[in-house]
Amino acid sequence: MAAPGTEVAAGPAPGPGQVRADWGPGEAADRGGGDPRGRFCSAAAPPSSDGTVRLPPSFLPQVTSNGSAGSGEAAAAETQRQQPAPNAWQVIKGVLFRIFIIWAISSWFRRGPAPQEQSSTGGTPRAPSRNLFPKDTLMDLYVYISEHEHFTDFNVSSALFWQKRDLVYGDWTSGENADGCYEHYGEVDISQSVQQNGSIYIHVYFTKSGFHPDPRQKNLYRRLATVHTSRMINKYKRRRFQKTKNLLTGETEADPEMIKRAEDYGPVEVISHWHPNLTINMVDDHTPWVKGSVPPPLDQYVKFDAISGDYYPILYFNDYWNLQKDYFPINETLQRLPFRLSFCPLSLWRWQLYAAQSTKSPWNFLGEDLYEQSDEEQDSVKVALLETNPYLLALTIIVSIVHSIFEFLAFKNDIQFWNSRQSLEGLSVRSVFFGVFQSLVVLLYILDNETNFVVQVSVFIGLLIDLWKITKVMDVRLDRENKVAGVFPRVTFKDKSTYIESSTKVYDDMAFRYLSWILFPLLGCYAVYSLLYLEHKGWYSWVLSMLYGFLLTFGERPTAPRASFPGWGGHRGYGGHKGAGVAGGVRTWGLE
């Protein structure tokens, strides 16, 4: 082998056994070459007078103490050591990129219909519109309550619930509390139709002072001087009956009246409910909106006049702070309903917040059950905003954000670790299968009990990850010769060689054998207890609730890291992967 200073004959191209200089741009610059692609050694230095080229010492292969050339593994290890570790900024960029992807996907689901062309029929651009009620306009308020969605009974005095004259548009200083708000309390007489799940509507009219909302009064009615809105003020909610009983005795502790209603109306009954408070907001806004370019969800509330092109004042029924627990059912025992109605001005930015919160979820194709769950979840947020100390609320928000970050890191590191794992030494294969069983039980249990949709999706994703792990710890094959029922290929599982050849399999079998001596008797005792003292919908529900309750009582929590038993040599089911273990540990014990 050539030593430093060896001279090699220069030639036009390297033949067999000759050396080629393939260095990067930086290396070429260091050696006096400017071509980043690399050239044959004849281009590394000018040839000498005798036609030979002297190779640099760093270019030649290194020779070890025993006279053999250094191996490629040593060079690869040296290159690996020279690669810089990812700094904090690279990590932050990765997180920000993922946040951007999530934001883009959510924006795609939330986007409304495409805006109309901002041009008139003649092709000219639309001119900005103005509010038909200028600042400080004197107004009269008329509030009617009726059982009809379209109101025409202006002459029926009993339909008029509230009339207020000489209100000032944009006035923030009048009223009892000097905040521009007015309030009226009364009782609404209801008919037998409303008592039997009928609907009841509120119709609100604002007219310029001196005008009347009845179109039949030609001398007092002006279309451009009247703004009107209406809505149904009772709310239909579903009441579910779960017919549970003791599977051995057939007895139940449920109310006999509720059992009778379940037999008459089925497992789900729709009942009309009433809330005694409602606020009418008139938005103090004079923005020159252009028809067809109002952003969603504001475009649902800005109404333009078809002839003049101007827009009416924005009226908004504000029931955001009406909690679900304050609704009560309407039935035959009620003859009158208490009703407190308020009128208040509202700024544009606060109205935008309310409108955004009141917009229906983009997952509207999932059915009405999701809306009811969403209302109940929003109630907890509202109660927290109303009753929680601001400092404690801020701390809760911070902890929730940190919780989400650690949960994301736990899933990411879990997948990354199992995807790159080559050897199963120190890993418990049985705990992976137990994790699949555990996730399956939790998923079936929450589906049987109609839990929140978001929780169902989260558990389902966790189950898919656990199933994917099986392909990493075992050789999964499809046996197409021995088919199930002669149609479907049979799935076969075989231990990987790295698992069989190590002592991990022995310890794995030993640990699960010892654990089974404890857990199986406990499972039997808990099954007997659940069967004797608890009520269930049926035998299927009993099996699921018994297994789920047993996992919660004696096993590891379902929200903990996926492996349920310790591994060997101080490792968890993550194989001692520190990132996943720390993230999962904080997620399990620190934040939940």
KAHUCOR-V218715 format. One record per residue. N is the residue number from 1. RES is the residue in three letters. SS is DSSP state (h for helix, s for strand, l for the rest). OMEGA is omega in radians with two decimals (* if undefined). D_CENTER is the distance of its C-alpha to the mean C-alpha in Angstrom with 1 decimal. Layout:
N/RES/SS/OMEGA/D_CENTER
N/RES/SS/OMEGA/D_CENTER
//
This chain:
1/MET/l/-3.09/64.8
2/ALA/l/3.08/65.4
3/ALA/l/3.10/65.4
4/PRO/l/-3.12/64.6
5/GLY/l/3.13/67.1
6/THR/l/-3.13/67.7
7/GLU/s/-3.09/68.7
8/VAL/s/-3.13/67.4
9/ALA/s/3.12/69.1
10/ALA/l/3.12/67.3
11/GLY/l/-3.09/66.7
12/PRO/l/-3.11/64.8
13/ALA/l/-3.13/62.2
14/PRO/l/3.05/61.3
15/GLY/l/3.13/62.8
16/PRO/l/3.11/62.0
17/GLY/l/3.10/61.7
18/GLN/l/-3.00/61.5
19/VAL/l/3.09/58.7
20/ARG/s/-3.13/56.0
21/ALA/s/3.11/54.4
22/ASP/l/3.11/50.6
23/TRP/l/-3.12/49.2
24/GLY/l/-3.12/46.4
25/PRO/h/-3.12/47.0
26/GLY/h/-3.14/47.3
27/GLU/h/3.11/49.7
28/ALA/h/3.12/51.8
29/ALA/h/-3.13/52.2
30/ASP/h/-3.08/53.1
31/ARG/l/3.10/55.8
32/GLY/l/3.10/57.2
33/GLY/l/-3.11/55.7
34/GLY/l/-3.10/53.6
35/ASP/l/-3.09/52.2
36/PRO/l/-3.07/48.6
37/ARG/l/-3.10/49.0
38/GLY/l/3.11/51.8
39/ARG/s/3.03/55.3
40/PHE/s/-3.03/58.0
41/CYS/h/3.10/59.8
42/SER/h/3.13/62.6
43/ALA/h/-3.08/60.4
44/ALA/l/-3.13/59.5
45/ALA/l/3.14/62.9
46/PRO/l/3.12/66.1
47/PRO/l/3.13/68.5
48/SER/l/-3.08/71.6
49/SER/l/-3.13/75.1
50/ASP/l/3.07/75.4
51/GLY/l/-3.14/72.3
52/THR/s/-3.14/70.0
53/VAL/s/3.13/66.7
54/ARG/s/-3.13/65.9
55/LEU/l/3.07/62.4
56/PRO/l/3.14/60.6
57/PRO/h/-3.09/60.4
58/SER/h/-3.10/56.6
59/PHE/h/-3.05/56.4
60/LEU/l/3.10/58.4
61/PRO/l/3.13/57.0
62/GLN/l/-3.12/57.2
63/VAL/s/-3.12/59.8
64/THR/l/-3.08/59.3
65/SER/l/-3.14/62.0
66/ASN/l/3.05/63.1
67/GLY/l/3.14/63.6
68/SER/l/3.14/60.6
69/ALA/s/3.11/58.0
70/GLY/l/-3.07/54.6
71/SER/l/3.09/51.9
72/GLY/h/3.13/48.9
73/GLU/h/3.13/46.6
74/ALA/h/3.11/48.0
75/ALA/h/3.12/47.4
76/ALA/h/3.12/43.8
77/ALA/h/3.12/43.2
78/GLU/h/3.11/44.8
79/THR/h/3.12/42.5
80/GLN/h/-3.14/39.5
81/ARG/h/-3.10/40.7
82/GLN/h/3.13/41.2
83/GLN/l/-3.12/37.6
84/PRO/l/3.09/35.9
85/ALA/l/3.13/32.8
86/PRO/l/-3.13/29.6
87/ASN/l/-3.09/29.6
88/ALA/h/-3.11/27.1
89/TRP/h/3.10/26.7
90/GLN/h/3.09/25.8
91/VAL/h/-3.14/23.0
92/ILE/h/3.12/21.7
93/LYS/h/3.11/22.0
94/GLY/h/3.11/20.0
95/VAL/h/3.13/17.1
96/LEU/h/3.11/17.4
97/PHE/h/3.12/17.6
98/ARG/h/3.09/14.3
99/ILE/h/3.12/12.7
100/PHE/h/3.13/14.6
101/ILE/h/3.13/13.5
102/ILE/h/3.12/9.7
103/TRP/h/-3.13/11.2
104/ALA/h/3.14/13.5
105/ILE/h/3.13/11.2
106/SER/h/3.10/9.2
107/SER/h/3.12/12.8
108/TRP/h/3.12/14.1
109/PHE/h/-3.05/12.1
110/ARG/h/-3.03/12.9
111/ARG/l/-3.11/16.5
112/GLY/l/3.11/19.2
113/PRO/l/-3.12/22.5
114/ALA/l/-3.12/24.8
115/PRO/l/3.13/27.1
116/GLN/l/3.13/30.6
117/GLU/l/-3.12/33.5
118/GLN/l/3.12/34.7
119/SER/s/3.13/38.3
120/SER/l/-3.10/40.6
121/THR/l/3.14/42.5
122/GLY/l/3.13/45.2
123/GLY/l/3.12/42.9
124/THR/l/3.13/43.2
125/PRO/s/3.12/40.1
126/ARG/l/3.11/39.0
127/ALA/l/3.08/40.3
128/PRO/l/-3.12/38.0
129/SER/l/3.10/38.2
130/ARG/l/3.10/39.2
131/ASN/s/-3.14/38.4
132/LEU/l/3.09/41.0
133/PHE/l/3.13/41.3
134/PRO/l/3.12/42.5
135/LYS/l/3.09/42.1
136/ASP/l/3.06/44.1
137/THR/l/3.04/44.7
138/LEU/s/-3.06/46.3
139/MET/s/2.99/44.3
140/ASP/s/-3.12/44.8
141/LEU/s/3.06/42.0
142/TYR/s/3.12/42.3
143/VAL/s/3.12/39.9
144/TYR/s/3.08/40.6
145/ILE/s/-3.05/39.1
146/SER/s/3.06/39.8
147/GLU/l/-3.10/38.7
148/HIS/l/-3.13/38.8
149/GLU/l/3.09/36.0
150/HIS/l/-2.97/38.7
151/PHE/l/3.06/41.0
152/THR/l/-3.04/44.8
153/ASP/l/3.13/46.5
154/PHE/l/-3.10/47.3
155/ASN/l/3.13/50.7
156/VAL/l/-3.05/49.4
157/SER/h/-3.13/49.6
158/SER/h/3.14/47.6
159/ALA/h/-3.14/44.5
160/LEU/s/-3.12/44.6
161/PHE/s/-3.07/42.5
162/TRP/s/3.03/42.7
163/GLN/s/-3.12/44.8
164/LYS/s/-3.06/44.7
165/ARG/s/3.01/47.1
166/ASP/s/2.95/47.4
167/LEU/s/-3.11/43.8
168/VAL/s/3.14/43.3
169/TYR/l/-3.12/40.4
170/GLY/l/3.12/38.7
171/ASP/l/-3.11/40.6
172/TRP/l/-3.03/38.8
173/THR/l/-3.12/41.8
174/SER/l/3.14/43.3
175/GLY/s/-3.09/42.5
176/GLU/l/-3.12/43.2
177/ASN/l/3.12/40.9
178/ALA/l/3.10/41.7
179/ASP/l/3.14/38.1
180/GLY/l/-3.07/38.8
181/CYS/s/3.07/37.4
182/TYR/s/-3.03/39.4
183/GLU/s/3.10/38.9
184/HIS/s/3.13/40.4
185/TYR/s/3.09/40.4
186/GLY/s/3.10/41.8
187/GLU/s/-3.08/41.6
188/VAL/s/3.06/40.8
189/ASP/s/-3.11/43.1
190/ILE/l/3.14/41.3
191/SER/l/3.12/43.0
192/GLN/h/3.10/43.0
193/SER/h/3.11/40.6
194/VAL/h/3.11/37.9
195/GLN/h/-3.11/38.6
196/GLN/l/3.04/37.9
197/ASN/l/3.05/34.4
198/GLY/l/-3.10/35.6
199/SER/l/3.10/33.9
200/ILE/l/-2.99/35.0
201/TYR/s/3.03/34.4
202/ILE/s/-3.14/35.0
203/HIS/s/-3.07/36.7
204/VAL/s/3.12/37.0
205/TYR/s/2.95/39.6
206/PHE/s/3.09/40.5
207/THR/s/3.00/43.8
208/LYS/s/-3.02/45.9
209/SER/l/3.14/48.6
210/GLY/l/3.13/51.4
211/PHE/l/-3.10/49.5
212/HIS/l/-3.09/48.4
213/PRO/l/-3.08/45.3
214/ASP/l/-3.13/47.5
215/PRO/l/-3.12/48.2
216/ARG/l/3.06/51.5
217/GLN/l/-3.00/53.0
218/LYS/l/-3.08/54.0
219/ASN/l/-3.05/55.6
220/LEU/l/-3.07/52.6
221/TYR/l/3.02/49.6
222/ARG/l/-3.08/48.1
223/ARG/h/-3.11/45.1
224/LEU/h/3.11/44.1
225/ALA/h/-3.08/44.8
226/THR/s/3.04/42.4
227/VAL/s/-2.98/38.6
228/HIS/s/3.00/37.0
229/THR/s/-3.12/33.7
230/SER/s/3.09/32.9
231/ARG/s/3.05/30.3
232/MET/s/-3.05/30.2
233/ILE/l/2.94/30.2
234/ASN/l/-3.06/29.8
235/LYS/s/3.14/26.5
236/TYR/s/3.13/26.2
237/LYS/s/-3.12/24.3
238/ARG/s/3.04/24.3
239/ARG/s/-3.07/26.1
240/ARG/s/3.09/25.8
241/PHE/l/3.05/28.7
242/GLN/l/-3.10/28.4
243/LYS/l/3.13/31.9
244/THR/l/3.12/32.3
245/LYS/s/3.01/35.7
246/ASN/l/-3.02/37.5
247/LEU/l/3.13/38.0
248/LEU/l/-3.08/41.5
249/THR/l/-3.09/43.0
250/GLY/l/-3.11/41.0
251/GLU/l/-3.14/40.8
252/THR/l/3.11/37.9
253/GLU/l/-3.12/37.4
254/ALA/l/3.13/35.6
255/ASP/l/-3.13/37.2
256/PRO/h/3.12/39.8
257/GLU/h/3.11/39.0
258/MET/h/3.10/35.3
259/ILE/h/3.14/36.6
260/LYS/h/3.12/38.8
261/ARG/h/3.10/36.1
262/ALA/h/3.10/34.0
263/GLU/h/-3.10/37.1
264/ASP/h/-3.00/37.7
265/TYR/h/-3.13/34.3
266/GLY/l/-3.07/32.4
267/PRO/l/-3.13/29.3
268/VAL/s/3.11/27.4
269/GLU/s/3.12/29.2
270/VAL/s/-3.06/28.2
271/ILE/s/3.09/29.7
272/SER/s/-3.13/30.2
273/HIS/s/-3.07/29.3
274/TRP/s/3.02/30.6
275/HIS/l/-2.98/29.6
276/PRO/l/-3.07/32.7
277/ASN/s/3.05/31.2
278/LEU/s/-3.13/30.3
279/THR/s/3.05/30.7
280/ILE/s/3.11/31.9
281/ASN/s/2.96/31.0
282/MET/s/-3.05/33.0
283/VAL/s/3.11/31.4
284/ASP/l/-3.01/34.0
285/ASP/l/3.09/33.4
286/HIS/l/3.11/35.9
287/THR/l/3.10/33.9
288/PRO/l/-3.12/35.7
289/TRP/l/3.05/33.0
290/VAL/l/-3.09/33.8
291/LYS/l/-3.12/33.2
292/GLY/l/-3.12/30.7
293/SER/l/3.09/29.1
294/VAL/l/-3.07/27.2
295/PRO/l/3.03/23.6
296/PRO/l/0.02/20.9
297/PRO/l/-3.10/20.1
298/LEU/h/-3.10/23.5
299/ASP/h/3.10/25.5
300/GLN/h/-3.03/24.9
301/TYR/l/-3.13/27.1
302/VAL/l/-3.08/29.7
303/LYS/l/-3.13/32.6
304/PHE/s/3.04/35.5
305/ASP/l/-3.03/39.0
306/ALA/l/-3.06/40.1
307/ILE/l/-3.07/43.6
308/SER/l/-3.10/43.5
309/GLY/l/3.10/40.0
310/ASP/l/-3.07/39.2
311/TYR/s/-3.13/36.3
312/TYR/l/3.03/36.5
313/PRO/l/-3.06/35.2
314/ILE/l/3.09/31.5
315/LEU/s/-3.06/31.3
316/TYR/s/3.05/28.1
317/PHE/s/-3.03/27.8
318/ASN/s/3.06/25.9
319/ASP/l/-3.06/24.6
320/TYR/l/-3.08/21.5
321/TRP/l/3.04/23.2
322/ASN/l/-3.09/24.3
323/LEU/l/-3.12/22.7
324/GLN/h/-3.11/22.3
325/LYS/h/-3.12/24.7
326/ASP/h/3.06/27.4
327/TYR/l/3.06/27.6
328/PHE/s/-3.06/30.6
329/PRO/s/3.05/31.7
330/ILE/l/3.14/34.6
331/ASN/l/-3.04/37.4
332/GLU/l/-3.11/41.1
333/THR/l/-3.11/41.9
334/LEU/l/3.07/40.8
335/GLN/l/-3.14/43.2
336/ARG/s/-3.13/41.7
337/LEU/s/3.09/38.3
338/PRO/s/-3.08/38.0
339/PHE/s/3.07/36.5
340/ARG/s/-3.07/36.0
341/LEU/s/-3.10/35.4
342/SER/s/3.02/35.0
343/PHE/s/-3.13/35.4
344/CYS/s/2.97/34.1
345/PRO/s/-3.09/33.9
346/LEU/s/3.11/30.5
347/SER/l/-3.06/30.0
348/LEU/h/-3.05/28.1
349/TRP/h/3.08/25.4
350/ARG/h/3.09/24.6
351/TRP/h/3.10/24.6
352/GLN/h/3.10/22.1
353/LEU/h/3.13/19.7
354/TYR/h/-3.11/20.4
355/ALA/h/3.12/20.1
356/ALA/h/3.14/16.7
357/GLN/h/-3.09/15.4
358/SER/h/-3.13/17.4
359/THR/l/-3.13/16.1
360/LYS/l/-3.11/14.7
361/SER/l/3.06/11.2
362/PRO/l/3.12/11.4
363/TRP/l/-3.06/10.8
364/ASN/h/3.12/14.3
365/PHE/h/-3.09/15.7
366/LEU/h/3.06/14.2
367/GLY/l/-3.07/16.8
368/GLU/h/-3.14/17.7
369/ASP/h/-3.13/16.6
370/LEU/h/3.12/13.0
371/TYR/h/-3.13/14.5
372/GLU/h/3.09/16.4
373/GLN/h/3.13/13.7
374/SER/h/3.10/11.9
375/ASP/h/3.13/15.4
376/GLU/h/3.12/15.9
377/GLU/h/3.11/12.9
378/GLN/h/3.09/14.0
379/ASP/h/-3.14/17.4
380/SER/h/3.09/16.7
381/VAL/h/-3.14/15.5
382/LYS/h/3.12/18.7
383/VAL/h/3.11/20.9
384/ALA/h/3.13/19.8
385/LEU/h/-3.08/20.7
386/LEU/h/-2.93/23.9
387/GLU/h/-3.05/25.2
388/THR/l/3.05/24.0
389/ASN/l/-3.08/26.1
390/PRO/h/-3.14/24.8
391/TYR/h/3.10/25.4
392/LEU/h/3.10/23.7
393/LEU/h/3.11/20.7
394/ALA/h/3.10/20.6
395/LEU/h/3.11/21.0
396/THR/h/3.13/18.1
397/ILE/h/3.14/15.8
398/ILE/h/3.14/17.4
399/VAL/h/3.13/17.1
400/SER/h/3.12/13.3
401/ILE/h/3.11/13.0
402/VAL/h/3.09/15.6
403/HIS/h/-3.14/13.9
404/SER/h/3.13/10.8
405/ILE/h/-3.14/13.5
406/PHE/h/3.10/15.5
407/GLU/h/3.09/13.0
408/PHE/h/3.14/12.4
409/LEU/h/3.13/16.2
410/ALA/h/3.10/16.9
411/PHE/h/-3.09/15.3
412/LYS/h/-3.11/16.9
413/ASN/h/3.10/20.2
414/ASP/h/-3.14/20.3
415/ILE/h/-3.12/20.1
416/GLN/h/-3.12/22.4
417/PHE/h/-3.09/24.9
418/TRP/h/-3.12/25.3
419/ASN/h/-3.10/25.5
420/SER/h/-3.09/28.4
421/ARG/l/3.13/30.2
422/GLN/l/-3.12/33.6
423/SER/l/3.12/35.4
424/LEU/l/3.13/34.4
425/GLU/l/-3.12/36.9
426/GLY/l/-3.13/35.5
427/LEU/l/3.13/32.5
428/SER/l/3.12/32.3
429/VAL/h/-3.12/31.7
430/ARG/h/3.13/31.9
431/SER/h/3.06/29.0
432/VAL/h/3.10/26.8
433/PHE/h/3.10/28.0
434/PHE/h/3.08/27.5
435/GLY/h/3.07/23.8
436/VAL/h/3.11/23.4
437/PHE/h/-3.13/25.2
438/GLN/h/3.13/23.1
439/SER/h/3.11/19.7
440/LEU/h/3.11/21.4
441/VAL/h/-3.13/22.7
442/VAL/h/-3.13/19.4
443/LEU/h/3.13/17.7
444/LEU/h/-3.13/20.8
445/TYR/h/-3.10/21.0
446/ILE/h/3.03/17.6
447/LEU/h/3.12/18.3
448/ASP/h/-3.11/21.7
449/ASN/l/3.04/20.5
450/GLU/l/3.13/17.8
451/THR/l/-3.12/15.0
452/ASN/l/-3.08/11.6
453/PHE/h/-3.13/9.9
454/VAL/h/3.10/6.6
455/VAL/h/3.12/9.5
456/GLN/h/3.13/11.5
457/VAL/h/-3.13/9.4
458/SER/h/-3.14/9.2
459/VAL/h/3.14/12.9
460/PHE/h/3.09/13.8
461/ILE/h/3.08/12.8
462/GLY/h/3.10/14.8
463/LEU/h/3.10/17.6
464/LEU/h/3.11/17.8
465/ILE/h/3.13/18.2
466/ASP/h/3.09/20.9
467/LEU/h/3.11/22.7
468/TRP/h/3.13/22.8
469/LYS/h/-3.13/24.4
470/ILE/h/3.13/27.2
471/THR/h/3.12/28.3
472/LYS/h/-3.10/28.6
473/VAL/h/-3.14/30.8
474/MET/s/3.03/32.9
475/ASP/s/-3.11/34.6
476/VAL/s/-3.11/33.1
477/ARG/s/3.04/35.5
478/LEU/s/3.12/36.1
479/ASP/s/-3.08/39.6
480/ARG/s/3.10/40.7
481/GLU/s/3.13/44.2
482/ASN/s/-3.07/43.4
483/LYS/s/3.08/41.0
484/VAL/s/-3.11/39.5
485/ALA/l/3.12/41.4
486/GLY/l/-3.07/43.0
487/VAL/l/-3.01/39.9
488/PHE/s/3.08/36.9
489/PRO/s/-3.13/37.3
490/ARG/s/3.12/37.3
491/VAL/s/-3.14/34.7
492/THR/s/3.13/36.6
493/PHE/s/3.13/35.5
494/LYS/s/3.13/37.7
495/ASP/s/3.07/37.5
496/LYS/l/-3.08/37.4
497/SER/h/-3.14/40.7
498/THR/h/3.11/39.3
499/TYR/h/-3.11/38.2
500/ILE/h/-3.05/41.6
501/GLU/l/-3.14/43.8
502/SER/l/3.11/42.3
503/SER/l/-3.12/42.8
504/THR/h/-3.11/39.1
505/LYS/h/3.14/39.6
506/VAL/h/3.13/42.4
507/TYR/h/3.11/40.5
508/ASP/h/3.11/37.4
509/ASP/h/-3.11/39.6
510/MET/h/-3.11/41.3
511/ALA/h/-3.13/38.2
512/PHE/h/3.08/36.8
513/ARG/h/3.13/40.2
514/TYR/h/3.11/40.6
515/LEU/h/-3.14/37.2
516/SER/h/3.11/37.9
517/TRP/h/-3.13/41.0
518/ILE/h/-2.98/39.0
519/LEU/h/-3.10/35.8
520/PHE/h/3.03/37.4
521/PRO/h/3.09/39.8
522/LEU/h/3.10/36.9
523/LEU/h/3.10/34.9
524/GLY/h/3.12/38.1
525/CYS/h/-3.13/38.6
526/TYR/h/3.10/35.1
527/ALA/h/3.11/35.4
528/VAL/h/3.12/38.7
529/TYR/h/-3.13/37.3
530/SER/h/-3.12/34.3
531/LEU/h/-3.08/36.7
532/LEU/h/-2.92/39.3
533/TYR/h/-3.10/37.4
534/LEU/l/3.12/34.0
535/GLU/l/-3.09/33.3
536/HIS/s/3.10/31.4
537/LYS/l/-3.14/30.7
538/GLY/l/-3.09/32.6
539/TRP/h/3.10/33.5
540/TYR/h/3.11/30.3
541/SER/h/3.11/28.2
542/TRP/h/-3.14/30.7
543/VAL/h/-3.11/30.3
544/LEU/h/-3.12/26.5
545/SER/h/3.11/26.6
546/MET/h/3.12/29.6
547/LEU/h/-3.14/27.9
548/TYR/h/3.10/24.6
549/GLY/h/3.11/26.7
550/PHE/h/3.12/29.0
551/LEU/h/3.12/26.2
552/LEU/h/-3.05/24.9
553/THR/h/-3.01/28.5
554/PHE/l/-3.12/30.3
555/GLY/l/3.13/27.8
556/GLU/l/-3.09/25.1
557/ARG/l/-3.12/21.8
558/PRO/l/-3.13/19.2
559/THR/l/3.14/16.8
560/ALA/l/3.07/19.6
561/PRO/l/-2.89/20.3
562/ARG/l/3.13/21.0
563/ALA/l/-2.97/24.8
564/SER/l/-3.13/26.2
565/PHE/l/3.11/29.7
566/PRO/l/3.03/31.4
567/GLY/l/-3.02/32.8
568/TRP/l/-3.11/36.3
569/GLY/l/3.10/37.8
570/GLY/l/-3.11/35.2
571/HIS/l/2.95/32.3
572/ARG/l/3.08/29.2
573/GLY/l/3.07/27.7
574/TYR/l/3.13/26.4
575/GLY/l/3.12/30.0
576/GLY/l/3.12/30.2
577/HIS/l/-2.94/27.6
578/LYS/h/-3.09/27.2
579/GLY/h/-3.13/24.0
580/ALA/h/-3.12/22.1
581/GLY/h/-3.14/24.2
582/VAL/h/-3.13/23.7
583/ALA/h/3.14/19.9
584/GLY/h/-3.14/19.7
585/GLY/h/3.10/22.4
586/VAL/h/-3.14/20.7
587/ARG/h/-3.06/17.5
588/THR/h/-2.96/19.6
589/TRP/h/-3.03/22.4
590/GLY/h/-2.95/21.7
591/LEU/l/-3.10/18.5
592/GLU/l/*/17.9
//
